[in-house]
Amino acid sequence: MRDRRLGKCLLVVAGMMLAGPRLGLAQANAAAAQTEGAESADSDVVLHEGRWQREIETDLIAEKFDELDRMAEGYRRDKTRMPGGDWRLRYFYQALNSPQETDKDSQEHIDHLEKWMTLRPESITARIALSTSLHRWAWVARGNGFAKTVTPEGWRLFNLRIQESQVVLEGSANMRRMCPQFYSEMLTVGLAQGWDKKREREIFERGIQFEPEYFYLYNQYANYLLPKWYGKAGESSAFAKESADKLGGEAGDALYFRIVAVLVKRGDGNFPVAELDWERVQRGYRAVQAQYGAVPRDVNQLAFMAYKFHDAAVAQAQFALIGDRWSRGVWRDKQFFDRVRDWSRGLTTQGSDS
């Protein structure tokens, strides 16, 4: 059975490791870590990139590992960006982690990734892709409900698969060629495992030292600092300001916009926006647009943030740009989108969206 194979794989991967693993069980109070820490791709962008994504999936099934490594290395080297500023590398890994419909599909998917890592042990790309898919599969076993709804077997499989994901990553820490996504996955595992702030911050600092422009690392660490996880009130907003100030200028404003978008969205619908600088958020939004162009996700995101900041004028201007291109990743459903749009027009009062 696959769960027995997972235990065997722990030994196989450990034998390939360059540094010894440090394992621990996922903590119940970090149960929703994967869904909260993950980055949602904009649906419109995904539709346009569908063919490219299918080619990556096909190459994996056909075990064209040389081609996949070549693509990933090019995206890392060139720091290729997509409209809106997302890294092509990030979407490449998302394509390699496409959700599977059944456990059998997931097993076959992971088999391909394990074979890739075995045949090309120096491939950091294979290791990151395998770790990511094992982490996702852990959440399939656990489910996305509250901790009290998870069965004992669900917890057992979740912990086992998270541990294997961590072993793969820790065995890749000293590879000759590294990748910024490695640090992103380590932060994700750390959130799921309930690592302390010192350990999580160390991963973050190593990541931005390796690749300062990989803004996902800032987003993830800010998420970790939310009181719902391991931070205290005010820590996330202070981190956003500190990070943006350190970078400075339009680049700092753009980073501030990206971090605040995460905080407002993942703060359980009630993030204390008074801690944040709304004017700087808007400057950052304009800086991102000027450099990378406008994408529906960001246009929707600013409308949502304007709602949270009680700025009906900005929200109404954004809704005029959105038209019918509402983003599910921002609004959850059309009913909420319509309600906020009506509020921006003065047709309704502002209500709760939690």
PyMOL commands that set and color helices and strands:
alter all, ss='L'
color gray80, all
select helices_A, chain A and resi 2-16+28-30+33-37+43-48+50-61+65-78+88-96+103-119+124-142+147-149+152-170+180-193+197-210+216-224+235-247+249-266+273-275+278-292+296-308+312-322+328-331+334-344
alter helices_A, ss='H'
color red, helices_A
deselect
rebuild
show_as cartoon
